[in-house]
Amino acid sequence: MSRIGRLAGALAMAAACLGLGLNLGTAHAQQSKDNLRIALNEFVSGINPYDLTLDELSRVYRKVYRTLISRDERNGTWVPELAKSWRMVDNETLEFELRDDVTFHSGNKFTPADVIYTVNYAADPQSKIPGKARFSFLKSAEQTGPNTVRIHTTGVVGTALESIAYDFYILDSKVHAALPDKSAYGRVSASGAGIYRVVKMDPRGNTVLERFDGFVGDRKYHRAPVKNIELIPMPERQTQVAQMLVQGVDVLRNVEPETAAYFVNNPEIEMTTVPSGSFLYLLLDAAGRSGVPAMKDQRVRQAIAMAIDRAGIAHNLVTGADKEPLPDAICFPTTVACSVSRKPYGFDPAAAKKLLADAGYADGLTLPFFVHAPYKQIGEAIAQQLQKIGIRTTIQLLPITVYTKKRGDGELTMFLGARPTATYPETTAVFTSLFGGSRDYAKDPIIDKAVAQAEKTFDIAERAKILQTAIDRNNEQVYVLPISTMPTVLLHGKNVKVQPGILSMHDAEISDFAWK
């Protein structure tokens, strides 16, 4: 169904809801209950950062669970969380002095045993954790005092503090250890130490979070302006739109340009755009894994880059991107250790056609073009621009499960996708996600060497200098072309306001919403 058709369906559905009197808890009624309703794009099986790595839930996890430290992205400094202080014992050992006044949502007291248990669980080869490579830096942990623990890493890991700050959520060991099925932790008992606690979790329905009155922490970095947050799964966009029209939800995320335009004159609805830390990218098979020799020629890849009007795509097809600068790299200035001196090639179709001719393709060529399904419209626009210089494409739309398999199997000749950075804004992590293992379609020893060296470098400024080599090399060779930023577009009731994040510079976490 087209987007216009979906909007028409949403209008019909909204009319039906009004006619039947369904789900008409008005925004003001919800505000009086201090209950904010946020639509989710899919059903969730639990609030568990280890077993359910949904990007959509990352804004929830940091408020339900806590890490030992956090990072103030505006000031570029580390912030105490469950740890009061920390130090490097040696290049493979970190020691943390822990708070002794924190209680989990279950009522259990937080102790060094919880840190040791979480390290052992995350590092255990038998632990069935999706994306387990996140925790490959963890080796072991030991208690060294009444409230101190040491964490040992697997060799020299320069990004250990970043991983601990962004990925290493501390589990309530007594609750987690008692569960035969560890993946049930976020469903049966999501016991964290965050400022919100889970009071209801229905895998087939809504999840309700409540402000945790027993929270202990620096209120300078933590807030919970709304008492209750209700997460409502609505996989169909037309359902979300209909519910927004009848005030059945208070917040919609990541709406398409057509949907945003539809609501622009609605006096009851407001739109807020915030930087997301995500970017659209075009991956090109420079290594020839997919069996297309033309892609191994740098002139062909450069021609592709110069044929694409990145600014036009950003301004016309990505809501809110016209208010942000085009990305100069596969990371942002706010990403830890991101430094670039060579920008991507500019839009120049005439020069692109000459490059193709110089490469032996004066009559053009045909390439398979794989597109992650949500970005169909942008993929079609890129295909039209490539056709103008003689590159014909056959577009194949792929859901995430299919493109993930094809990527690992080396089948992606040219691929349009998106990469979030907000959940772990560190440049080596971005390179690992795009150039690591079976994801690598460049096979460039210059990039591999720089990333390997950066991973062992603790000093962030020095790490940035090292990674600049990899970033500039990527832009020169056009392995992964950044297309556009992808701002988070929020539709919300006029009685809701979106506050800037306290620690994060990207996206909107659940604690950033408040009533006017």
Residue pairs with C-beta under 8 A, 6 or more apart in sequence:
1 9
3 256
3 258
3 259
4 258
6 237
6 238
6 241
7 238
7 241
7 258
7 259
7 262
9 238
10 237
10 238
10 239
10 240
10 241
10 242
10 245
11 242
11 245
13 238
13 239
13 242
14 241
14 242
14 245
14 246
16 22
17 23
17 24
17 242
17 243
17 246
17 248
18 24
18 246
22 246
22 248
23 243
23 246
23 248
24 246
24 247
24 248
25 247
25 248
26 247
27 247
27 250
27 268
27 493
27 494
27 495
27 496
28 495
30 36
30 37
30 250
31 495
31 515
33 228
34 226
34 227
34 228
34 515
35 226
35 227
35 228
35 229
35 230
36 226
36 228
36 229
36 230
36 250
36 251
36 496
36 513
36 515
37 230
37 232
37 248
37 249
37 250
37 251
38 229
38 230
38 231
38 232
38 249
38 250
38 251
38 253
38 510
38 513
39 232
39 233
39 234
39 240
39 243
39 244
39 249
39 251
39 252
39 253
40 56
40 231
40 232
40 233
40 234
41 56
41 233
41 234
41 235
41 253
41 254
42 54
42 56
42 233
42 235
43 203
43 204
43 233
43 235
44 52
44 54
44 57
44 203
44 207
44 231
44 233
45 52
45 183
45 186
45 187
45 203
46 52
46 183
46 184
46 185
46 186
46 187
46 190
46 201
46 203
47 57
47 60
47 61
47 64
47 186
47 187
47 190
47 198
47 201
47 207
48 183
48 185
48 186
48 187
48 190
49 57
49 58
49 61
49 65
49 167
49 169
49 186
50 121
50 122
50 129
50 169
50 171
50 182
50 185
51 129
51 130
51 182
51 183
51 185
51 186
52 130
52 186
53 130
53 131
55 420
55 423
56 253
58 422
58 423
59 507
59 508
59 509
59 510
60 196
60 209
60 231
60 509
60 510
61 169
62 194
62 509
63 194
63 195
63 196
63 209
63 224
63 509
63 510
63 511
64 190
64 192
64 194
64 196
64 197
64 198
64 209
65 169
65 170
65 192
65 193
65 194
66 81
66 82
66 169
66 170
66 192
66 193
66 194
66 217
67 81
67 82
67 164
67 165
67 166
67 167
67 168
67 169
67 170
68 81
68 82
68 83
68 86
68 96
68 98
68 115
68 164
68 165
68 168
68 170
69 78
69 79
69 80
69 81
69 83
69 86
69 161
69 164
69 165
70 78
70 79
70 81
70 165
70 221
70 503
71 77
71 78
71 79
71 162
71 165
71 166
71 336
71 503
72 78
72 79
72 221
72 503
73 334
73 425
73 503
73 504
73 505
73 506
74 503
74 505
76 460
78 86
78 161
78 165
79 218
79 221
79 503
80 218
81 217
82 98
82 99
82 102
82 110
82 115
82 170
82 193
83 96
83 97
83 98
83 99
84 97
84 98
84 99
85 96
85 97
86 94
86 95
86 96
86 97
87 94
87 95
88 94
88 95
88 458
89 95
89 150
91 156
91 458
92 139
92 152
92 153
92 155
92 156
92 157
93 150
93 151
93 152
93 153
94 150
94 151
94 153
94 160
94 161
94 164
95 144
95 148
95 149
95 150
95 151
96 115
96 148
96 149
96 150
96 151
97 145
97 147
97 148
98 110
98 111
98 112
98 115
98 147
98 148
98 149
99 110
99 147
99 216
100 146
100 147
101 216
102 109
102 110
102 193
102 216
102 217
103 109
103 110
103 193
103 214
103 216
104 110
104 172
104 175
104 191
104 192
104 193
105 172
105 190
105 191
105 192
105 193
105 197
105 198
105 212
105 214
106 172
106 174
106 175
106 189
106 191
108 172
108 174
108 175
108 191
110 170
110 193
112 143
112 147
112 148
112 149
113 143
113 173
114 170
114 171
114 172
114 173
115 141
115 149
115 151
115 170
116 141
116 142
116 143
116 149
117 171
117 173
117 176
117 177
118 168
118 169
118 170
118 171
118 173
119 138
119 140
119 141
119 151
120 140
120 141
121 127
121 171
121 176
121 182
122 129
122 132
122 135
122 138
122 168
123 135
123 138
123 139
123 140
127 182
128 182
128 183
129 135
134 163
134 167
135 163
135 167
135 168
136 154
137 153
137 154
137 157
137 159
137 160
137 163
138 151
138 153
138 154
138 168
139 152
139 153
139 154
140 151
140 152
141 149
141 150
141 151
141 152
142 149
142 150
142 152
143 149
144 150
151 160
151 164
153 160
155 456
156 456
157 163
157 455
157 456
158 454
158 455
158 456
158 457
158 458
158 463
159 426
159 428
159 429
159 455
162 336
162 424
162 426
162 429
163 424
166 423
166 424
166 425
166 426
167 424
169 192
170 192
170 193
171 185
172 189
172 191
172 192
172 193
175 185
175 189
175 191
176 182
176 185
176 191
179 185
179 188
179 189
185 191
186 198
186 201
187 201
187 203
190 197
190 198
190 201
193 215
193 216
194 212
194 215
195 211
195 212
195 215
195 217
195 222
195 223
195 224
195 511
196 209
196 210
196 211
196 212
196 224
196 229
196 510
196 511
197 209
197 210
197 212
198 207
198 208
198 209
199 208
199 209
199 210
200 206
200 207
200 208
201 207
201 208
205 233
206 230
206 231
206 232
206 233
207 230
207 231
208 228
208 229
208 230
208 231
209 228
209 229
209 230
209 231
209 510
210 227
210 228
210 229
211 224
211 226
211 227
211 228
212 224
215 222
215 224
220 502
221 502
221 503
222 502
222 511
223 502
223 511
224 511
225 499
225 511
225 513
225 514
225 515
226 513
226 514
226 515
229 510
229 513
232 243
232 249
234 240
234 243
234 249
237 255
237 256
237 259
240 249
240 252
241 252
241 259
241 262
242 248
243 249
244 252
244 263
244 269
244 491
247 268
247 493
250 492
250 493
250 496
251 490
251 491
251 492
251 493
251 496
251 513
252 490
252 491
252 492
253 488
253 489
253 490
254 488
254 489
255 263
255 319
255 489
255 491
256 319
257 317
257 318
257 319
259 491
260 271
260 319
260 489
260 491
263 269
263 271
263 491
264 271
267 494
268 493
268 494
269 491
269 492
269 493
269 494
270 491
270 492
270 493
270 494
270 496
271 489
271 490
271 491
271 492
272 489
272 490
272 492
272 498
272 508
273 319
273 320
273 323
273 487
273 488
273 489
273 490
274 487
274 488
274 490
274 498
274 506
274 507
274 508
275 324
275 485
275 487
275 488
275 505
275 506
275 507
276 420
276 422
276 485
276 486
276 487
276 488
276 506
276 507
277 332
277 334
277 335
277 420
277 421
277 422
277 425
277 505
277 506
277 507
278 418
278 419
278 420
278 421
278 422
278 485
278 486
279 327
279 330
279 332
279 418
279 419
279 421
279 482
279 483
279 484
279 485
279 486
280 318
280 375
280 378
280 416
280 417
280 418
280 482
280 483
280 484
280 485
280 486
281 330
281 416
281 417
281 418
281 419
281 434
281 480
281 481
281 482
281 483
282 304
282 308
282 382
282 414
282 415
282 416
282 480
282 481
282 483
283 412
283 414
283 415
283 416
283 417
283 434
283 441
283 479
283 480
284 295
284 301
284 304
284 413
284 414
284 441
284 478
284 479
284 480
284 481
285 292
285 295
285 412
285 413
285 414
285 441
286 295
286 296
286 298
286 301
286 441
286 442
286 443
286 444
286 477
286 478
286 479
287 296
287 440
287 441
287 442
287 443
288 295
288 296
289 410
289 411
289 412
289 441
290 368
290 410
290 411
290 412
290 413
292 367
292 368
292 413
294 300
294 359
294 361
294 365
294 367
295 301
295 367
295 413
295 414
297 359
298 477
298 478
299 355
299 356
299 358
299 359
300 355
300 356
300 359
300 361
300 365
301 477
301 478
301 479
302 345
302 352
302 355
302 478
303 352
303 353
303 355
303 356
303 359
303 389
303 391
304 352
304 386
304 391
304 414
304 478
304 481
305 344
305 345
305 352
305 478
305 481
306 345
306 346
306 347
306 348
306 349
306 351
306 352
306 355
307 347
307 349
307 352
307 385
307 386
307 388
307 389
307 391
308 347
308 382
308 385
308 386
308 481
308 483
309 347
309 385
310 326
310 344
310 347
310 482
310 483
310 484
311 326
311 347
312 347
313 378
313 381
313 382
313 483
313 484
314 321
314 322
314 324
314 326
314 483
314 484
314 485
315 321
315 322
317 377
317 378
317 381
318 378
318 484
318 485
318 486
318 487
319 487
319 489
320 487
320 488
320 489
321 484
321 485
321 486
321 487
323 487
324 485
324 487
325 485
326 482
326 484
326 485
327 482
327 483
327 484
327 485
328 340
328 343
328 344
328 475
328 482
329 338
329 340
329 344
329 471
329 474
329 475
329 482
330 419
330 430
330 431
330 434
330 471
330 474
330 480
330 482
331 338
331 340
331 421
331 427
331 430
331 471
332 338
332 421
332 425
334 425
334 505
334 506
335 421
335 425
335 426
335 427
335 430
336 425
336 426
336 427
336 460
336 463
337 426
337 427
337 428
337 454
337 460
337 463
337 464
337 467
338 427
338 464
338 467
338 471
339 464
339 465
339 467
339 468
339 471
340 468
340 471
340 472
340 475
341 468
341 472
342 471
342 472
342 475
342 476
343 475
344 475
344 478
344 481
344 482
345 475
345 478
349 385
349 388
349 389
352 389
353 389
353 390
356 362
356 364
356 365
356 389
356 390
356 391
361 390
362 390
363 390
364 389
364 390
364 391
364 392
365 390
365 391
365 392
366 391
366 392
366 393
366 394
367 386
367 391
367 392
367 393
367 394
367 413
367 414
368 393
368 394
368 396
368 413
368 414
369 379
369 382
369 383
369 393
369 394
369 395
369 396
369 413
369 414
369 415
369 416
370 395
370 396
370 398
370 403
370 406
370 411
370 412
370 413
370 414
370 415
370 416
371 378
371 379
371 395
371 396
371 397
371 398
371 415
371 416
372 397
372 398
372 399
372 400
372 403
372 415
372 416
372 417
372 418
373 397
373 398
373 399
375 416
375 417
375 418
376 395
376 397
378 416
378 483
379 395
379 397
379 416
380 395
382 416
382 483
383 393
383 395
386 392
386 393
387 393
393 414
398 406
403 412
403 415
403 417
406 412
407 415
407 438
407 439
408 438
408 439
409 438
410 438
410 441
412 441
416 483
418 486
419 430
419 433
419 434
421 429
421 430
421 506
422 504
422 506
422 507
425 506
427 454
427 463
427 464
427 467
427 471
428 451
428 454
428 455
428 463
428 467
431 447
431 451
431 467
431 470
432 451
433 439
434 480
435 442
435 444
435 447
435 448
435 451
435 479
435 480
441 479
442 474
442 477
442 479
442 480
444 473
444 477
444 479
446 469
446 470
446 473
447 470
447 473
447 474
447 479
450 466
450 467
450 469
450 470
450 473
451 467
451 470
453 466
454 463
454 466
454 467
454 470
457 463
457 466
474 480
488 506
488 507
488 508
490 498
490 508
492 498
492 513
494 516
495 515
495 516
496 513
496 514
496 515
496 516
497 513
497 514
497 515
497 516
498 508
498 512
498 513
499 512
499 513
499 514
500 512
501 507
501 508
501 509
501 512
502 511
